[in-house]
């Protein structure tokens, strides 16, 4: 799960150097990778908690075994040694700078932390989301995402994010009300 705060949103997390000129391979946590071109100013949050401003000079989506990730080139990071210093750093933007979404479309970090219910019965808290992938690691756009919900007893339940199951999502109240098929929660909990 990607840690989020109300103030910052993680767009990518550095995995390792990629190339000889300071490029880094990153896990991608946005459906809008072009925003690195449109808004290149980001904040880099190091694992130590140190935050520094950075500018994305270039970005591209790799193919092959790294498909589904992104390569970022930050200004001032021009060698493998520079890139190694960025390992596990998160490229973040202020939450208010996120791309506006259509109605009934949600950011994952807005769904994380919501209490999920089946009607009036509380299931638990949404702790993560899983996205089905093909064998090459590319997201399958036609497959339903999966809520990972932690019950009060610590058990995890996987619930499909399917429109036919959703009664109401209230981000402000941090509540997701579902209408689930009978037995779904017990079957995978």
N, C-alpha and C positions, 0 to 999 in steps of 0.2 A: 504494500500500500504506500502511496506517495503522501508524505506528511504535508498538510496544508495548514495555513493559518487564515484568518479572515482577511488579512492584509495582503498576502502574497499568494500567487498561484505558480506552481511548477510547470514549465512547458517541456523541459528536457532534463535528464540526469546523465552526466558524463560517465561513460563506461570505461574508455581507454583512449590513448592516442590513436590517430588514424592518419597516417602519412608522415611526412618529414618536415612539414612547414607549420606545425602547431595545430593542425586540425584534430578534432576529437570526435569519436563515435559516441552517440548518445541514445539512450532510450527516449522515445518520443511520447509525451503525455498531452498532446493536443491534436485535434483533428484539423488544425489550421496552421500547418508548417510555414505557409507563405507569410505569416505575420512576422517572421524573422526578417523578411525583406522590407515589409511595410513599416515595421517598428523594430529597428535593430537594437535599440537600447534595452539591456536587460540587467538584472542584478544576479551576480553569482554568489550562491550560498554554499560555503565550504562545509564539509562534515564537522569541522570544529565550531561552526556557528558564525565564523567571520563572513561578512557580506561586503562585496566589492562591486562597483559599477563596471559594466563591460559593453562592448559594441560588437555585434555580429557582423563581420565583414562579408561572409559568404556562407551559404548552406546548400546542401543537396541531399536527396533521398537515395541511399545506395540500393543496389540490386544484389541478388544472390543471397548468401547466408546472412547478410546484414539487412535484408529487406525488412521494412517496418520500423527501422530506426532512422536517425538523421545524423549527418555529419555537419558540424559547426566549425567555423573558423572565426576566432575572436581576435580583434585588433590587439597587437602587442604580445601575442602568444605566437611565436614564430619558429619554434623548434620542438623536437620530441620532448626535450627536458621541460620546456614550458608547458606542453600539453599534459605531461605526467602530473604536474602540480594541480591540474583540474580534475583528476579522477574522483568520482563520486560527488562532485560539485553539482548543484542544481541551478539551471538557468530559470529565473523567475521574473515575473512582472507583477506590478500592483494589481490587485483584484479588479479595481475599477477600470483597468485598461483591457480587460478581456473583450474578445469579439462578441458583439451582441448576437443572441440566439433567437431563433423563431420561437413562437409560442409552442408549448409542449415539448421543448427540447431543453435539456439540462446539462450543466457541467457536472462531471463526476464528483469533483470536490464539494459541490453543493449537496449531492446525494449522500456522501459519506457522513456518518454521524446522525442521519435521520433515524427516527424510530419507525419501524415497519409494523403495521397491524394487518390482520386479516379480519375485515369488518371492525369490530370493537375489541378483538382479542389481540393483545400485543405478542408479536413474534420475537422481536429483538431489535438490535441496533445494526444498521448497515455499516460494516467495517471496511468493505472493499468491493470492487467490481472486477469481474473476469470478462474477457472478450475472446470469443472463439477464434482460433487461428488455424490456418491450413498447415500442412507439413513444413512449408518454407518459413513459417512464422508470420505470415501476413494475415491481418485481421480479415475475417469473413464478414463482410458488410451485411449480408442477408440473414445472418444468424443472430438470435437474441442475445444481448449481453446478460450476464448473470450477477445478481446481487449476492454478496456474501454477507449473511446476517448472523450475528452472534446472539444466541439466546441468553437468558439470565443465568442458566446453569453452565454456560461456557461452550456449549455445543454450537457448531456452525451449521447453518442451513443455506442451501443454494436455491435461490428463487429467480426464475426467468424474468427479465425486464420486458414483458410482453404487454402491449397495449390492452389486450383483452382481459388482463388480470388487474390493471390499475384502475382504482376507483378515484383517487385524488392524490396529488402531490402538492404539499404545501411547504415550500423551501423555507419561508420565514418562520414557520412553526416547527421546522425540522421533523416533518411527519409524512410518511408515505402510507396511504391506506390502499390495501389490495383486496380483491375478491378472488381468492384462490380456489382451485378445484379441491374438493374434499380429499383429504389424505396426503396432499402434496408436501406439507410441512413435516408430517410424521414419516413420510417415505424416505426423505433425505436428511433428516435431522439427527 
